[in-house]
Amino acid sequence: MNSSMHGIPTSAVEVTHISSHGIWLLANGRELFLPYEDFPWFKDAAVREILNVEQLSTGHFFWPDLDVDLSENSIEHPEKYPMRAR
């Protein structure tokens, strides 16, 4: 009998704080700050939409309610990714 686990293993990701300046994301033992200036999709989003975040793979985050898909690198270095929603 084979007792292998089913499904896709994922690491925990959590929004730890939402403020008037941006949001804080805790993932892989690190806290990342997403300022609204660089990530405008979150500014007028409902709290439940922001809190609904998945880590699809290490360093790859997805907010299904907002259809926002970000990498850890784009969060740490937004200047390298100039495309922003208008």
Secondary structure, DSSP 8 states (H G I E B T S, - for coil): ------S-----EEEEEE-SSEEEEEETTEEEEEETTT-GGGTT--HHHHH--EEEETTEEEETTTTEEEEHHHHH-GGG------
